Amino acid sequence: MSQHDDNRYGEQLYDALFEMIGNKKNTLLLENMRGENAVLTYLAQHREQVYPGTLAEHLSLVPGRTADILKSLEKKGQIIREKDPEDRRKTIVSITRKGMDYIHNRRNKIRDQYSGLYNELGAEDTVKLIELLKKMNKYFEKM
C-alpha cells in the first residue's frame, strides 16, 4: 500500500468517525464519555477507591475541572471523598450506590440505543465491528 493510499484511507476513517461522533443521535453516548458521567463510569468500572489525580490522568481532565466535577457529584450523593487512611494528606474517591444506579440506568439506555445497530448489522458484522474497534483502541494506546 502506498503513502497515497494510507493518506486516503486515513482521511476516510477520519471523515467517518467525525460523522459518527457528530451525529446528534449519539448524544447520550458522547455525554457519557465526558465530565461527571465519565467520572462515574470510570469509578463504576474500576470499583475501587481512586485518587483524583488518577481520574484526571485517565480521563484527560485538568485538576481544576476534576475538582469541580467531584464537588458536584458529592453534592448529588453519587460519590464520597474521604481522607486516605494511609496518607491523610491525600483524598480518595469512591462511587456510592446512588452513583452506581445512575450510571447503570444511563448504560442501559445506551445499550438499548445500540441494540438496534446489532439488528441492522447482523451478528457477523457486529462481532467484526467490535473486534475492529478494539484494535483501534490498542493502536491509540501505543501512540
Secondary structure, DSSP 8 states (H G I E B T S, - for coil): --HHHHHHHHHHHHHHHHHHHH-GGGHHHHHHTSHHHHHHHHHHHH-S-B-HHHHHHHHT--HHHHHHHHHHHHHTTSEEEEEETTEEEEEEEEE-HHHHHHHHHHHHHHHHHHHHHHHHHHHHHHHHHHHHHHHHHHHHHH-
